[in-house]
Amino acid sequence: MTIDTLDTSFLSDDCESVTGDADLARLIIKAQEHHQHAVDQLHAIASQSDKSIRIGAGDDDDMVLEIGSTECAAFQAGVAIALQVIGSFPIKISEPGEEN
């Protein structure tokens, strides 16, 4: 897939206000927490410079990318790109009457 074929039609700068109850707010907060946890893990991988990166379930079959290797640098670059694509969580919760 090239950047020319990447579907970005879902992206919008428009802000749409939606109202909901406390259950909806809790669901959104859980989704925000999950998103932030994943982003934090990716930031840790992208900035890791003091040890090798282990990919797998923690057993002998894991792939190990040695620190300073081309593979490790390429993997970290891919993670950094993923962070740019993922961006910030697209939903914000505000109190009624509060500006976004």
Secondary structure, 3 states (H helix, E strand, C coil): CCHHHCCCCCCCCCCCCCCCCHHHHHHHHHHHHHHHHHHHHHHHHHHCCCCCEEECCCCCCCEEECCCCHHHHHHHHHHHHHHHHHCCCCCCCCCCCCCC
